[in-house]
Amino acid sequence: PARVMLFGESAGAVNTCALLASPPAAGEEARAAIESGSCTYTQSAEDAAAQGDRFVQAVGCASAADPAACLRALSVEQVLRAIPAPVNISGLGAAEAARWGPVIAPATLPERPYEAMLGGRHHRVPLIVGHNTEEVGLAVPAIATEEAYRAALASLVGPAAADRIAQIYSVARFRTPRAALVQVLTDARFGCGARAAARAAHAGGSPTWRYLFAQPLDSAMPAVRALGAWHGLELLYVFQHMARFGALAAPTDLAAERVMLDAWTRFAAAGDPGGDTPWPRYASGMEPTLRIAATPAVEPGWRNAECDGWD
């Protein structure tokens, strides 16, 4: 009970970070890991209440004598149709219709986890923070031309900001226009947030380790391997699915799995993931980052120039 490791991926990482800043959760965890998630993805109680009001209106319960009873009587289909909230981690497509996740409230989450970490007001347990190299590799459609690339950027941030981003992430730097967009969205939505969380946790007093998961799924067909290390892929390695593939598992995948098994297990047991694979603690300046792959390596920082621009 004194060695509980709390960790999650994507929305689970958002929740993990929220729990680190939630007063009722104090003392409940001894270490934590944030995999491909944000410490800033929260909303105010006012915004959440307004979303609730829109939902009540949309399902026709606003004028009911007992709105709560009306809501409880809804079918699953009625609930899902009321406020569509398609999940697309790239952010492309229709504007987000609804937000689900932590809400700032005095008793449970008095401030954004990022600010709490930065000020040392979080639960200062040892922390792993990281993301994958091609987070949105599965979520971005075909982008065949530079014009299509710029149009996609403009749909997200407007023409002026799109021009600035296209200068930093010029198509010439990447294999294809699609690869450029994958990198833009990976940096903006995951990688630079991981850097911010690592910096905040370190500043706030948590022993911190940062990683970059870079192992493509070599056991899969070439088209899947070409997508790189997409969002959620590291979970196959964390939970040892590679070994379950038996003879179908590529040696590189099994090697990357052993790296994660060793690091995550040591971290759960002792609060330090360094072991068979050396993994130095995060520090200001060099910002050592473990690139997790078949042949792991420690690198100084990750795309700091680009993240400075996003900041």
N, C-alpha and C positions, 0 to 999 in steps of 0.2 A: 504493500500500500504506500510505502514511502518512495517508490520508484515508478510512478505512473508517467508514461510518456504520452502526451497528447499530440496527435498530428492528423492532418487532413490535406486533401488536394482540391484545388479549384474552390468551389463554394465551401468545402470542408476546411480549406486553408483560411478563408475569410472568417469562418466561425472559430477556428483555432486562435487566430489573432484577437478576435473579439473577446474570447474567454480570458486571454492573458491580461485584458484591461478591465475585466468585469469583477467588481469587488466581491460578490458572493462566491466567485470561483477561487478566491485566494487560498493557497495551501492545498488545492486539490490536485495539482500536477507538479512533477519534479523536473520535467523538461518538455520541450515542444518542438515540432517541426512544421514549417509552413511551406507547402509544395504548390507552386504555381497559383498563388492567391494574393489578394491585396489586403493591406492593413488600413486602407482608406475607403473601402467600399461600404459605407454606411449611409443612412439617411436620418434626417431629423424626425422627431416625433410628429411635428406638424405636417411634414410631407407624407409620412406614413398614414396619418389620420385622413389627409386629403385623398390619398389613394383609396382608403377604406370608404370614404364618402362616395367617390366615383363608382366603386364597385356596387354599393347599395343602390345607387341610382340605376346602374346598368342592368341589374337583375330585377328591378321593379319593386324593391322592398322599402323604398324610402317613404312611401305613403301608407305602408301597412300599420295596423294598430300596434303590432308588436314586431318591429323590424328584426330583432334577434331571432324570434321564432320563425319568421319568414326566411331568414338566411339559413337556419338549420334545416329547413324543409327542402332546400334546393338539392337537385340531383347533381352527381358529379359532372355530367355533361353540361348542365346549366352553369355551373361554376367555371368550367374551362372555357365556355363560349363567351362569358361576360367580359373578361379582360384578357384577350390573347397575350401571351408572353412568350413568344418563340425564343428558344435559347440558341444563340450563335455567339461563340466567344470572340469572333472577329469583330463584332460590332457592325458588320455590313448589313445592308437590307433595311427593313422597316425600322422606324424609331421604336425604342423600347417602350412597350405599353404598360408594363408593371415592373416593380422592383421587389425582389424578395431578399431578405437578409437582415443583418443587425440594424437595430434602431437605437439612436441615442436617447437614453432615458436615465434620469438621476440615479435610480436604485440599481439598475442592472448594467448600464454602459454609459457612464457620465460624460465621456468624451470619445472622440475618434481614437482607436487604438494607436495609430501612428503618433499622435500628439502625446498620448500617455507614455508610450515607449521612449519618445524623445526626451521627455522630462523625468524619466525614471519612476513614473507612477504606475507602472504595470507590475505584474508578478515577474520578478527578475530571475527567471529560471534559465538554464542553458537552452540555446535556441539554434536550430538549423533553418536556414532560409534559402530557397533556390527556385529555379525554373528550368524549362526545357528550351533547346535551341531553336526549334521551329514550332512554337506553341500553336499557331493557327494553321498549321500545315494541312489539316483535314477540313478546315472551315472556309478557305478562300477558293472561289471558283476560278476557272480558267481566265487568265489575264494575258491576252495575246500580244498587245501592243502597248507602247508607251502612252498613247492617248487614253487607252482604257485604264491604265494604271493611274494617270492623273485624274481621270473622271472618278475613279473609286476614292481617291484621296479627297477630292472636292466634296463628294457626297458625305464624307465623315466630318470634315473640318472646315469646309468652305474653300473657295478658290484661292484667297490670299495665303492662308496657312498651307494649303496644298502646294503652292509654288515653293514655299520655304522648305517644306519637307522633301519635295522632289529634288531640291538642290543638295540636301544632305544625303538623301538616299537615291542618288541618280541610278537609273537603270543600268548604266555602264558598269557600275560596281558589282552587279549581280548577274547570275546566269540568264535570267529571264525577267520580264516585267512582273510576273507572278511572284518570283522569288524576292524581288524588291519589296512588294506589298506584304508578303509574309514576314519579312524582317521588320518593316515599319510597325506592323501590328503586334508582333512579338515583343519588340522593345517597349512600345507605348503602353501596352496593356498588361505586360507581365515582367519583362526583364528589368526595366527601370524601377518598377514598383518593388521588385525583390531587392534591388540595390538600396532603395530608400528605407525599406524595412530593416535590412541588415545594418545600415548606418544608424538608424534610430535606436535599434535594440542595443547596439554596441555603446552608443552615447548614453543610453539610459541604464547601463550597468549589467546587461545580460551577457554572459560568455556566448559568443556567436560564431557560427560556422556557415559559410556560404558555398553553394554548389551550383553547377551548370550541368544538367543532364544532356548528354550529347550522343547517346547511342541510338542509331537508327535500328529498326526491327529487321535485323539481318536474316532472321528465320522466315521472313515473309517473302512474297513475290517481289520482283524488281520494282514494280510501280509503287508498292507500299514502302519499300526501303527508300525510294527516292523522295518521299515526303519528309524524311528526317525524323527528329525526335519531337513528335507532336504532343499536344495537350493530353495528359493522362497516361502517356506511354510508360512513364517510369513506374507506374503502379504494377505493371506486369512483372517488373524486376523486384520491386519492394516485396511483393507477395509470392515471389518464386514460381511464377508461371512458366518461366523458361525451362526449368528443370522438368516440368510436367510434360513438355513437348517431346521428351525422350530423344530418340535419334534424329528427330526433325529439327531440334534446336541447334542453331549455329554456334560454334565455339566462342565467337565474339559476344553473343548474347549471354551465354553462360558465364563468361568472364565478367561482364558488366554486372550481372546478377550477383556474383560473389562479392563484388565491391560494395554493392548496396546492402546486401545481407550483413556483411561484416560491420559496415559503418552504422547502420540503423540499430543493429543489435547491441553493439558496444555503447552507442549513445543512450539507448533505453536502460542498459544495465549500469553505466557508470557516469553518464552525462558528458562524455567526450567521445566523438566518433572516430578519432584517430586510432589506427591499429595496424593491420597488415598494409593498408594504404595510408601513408602519411597525409594528414589533413590539418594544416595549421589553423589556429584560431584566427578569426577575423580581426583585423587591426586597421586603423586609419592609415591613409597613404597608399601602401601597396595593395590593400584590400584582397588578400589571397582568396582565390576561388578554386574549388576542386572541380575539374572537368571530369564528370563520371562517364566512362566509356570502357570498352574492352581493355584499353591501356590508359588508365587514369593519369592525370597530370594536374599539378597546381599552377594556376595562372594568376598574374597580377591584375585584378579587376576584370571588368567585362564591359566593353563598349561604353567607356566612360564619357567620351566626347559626345556620342549620341545622347546619352542619358542627361548630360549637362544641358543639352539643347531642349530636351523634353521638360526638364525641371524649370 
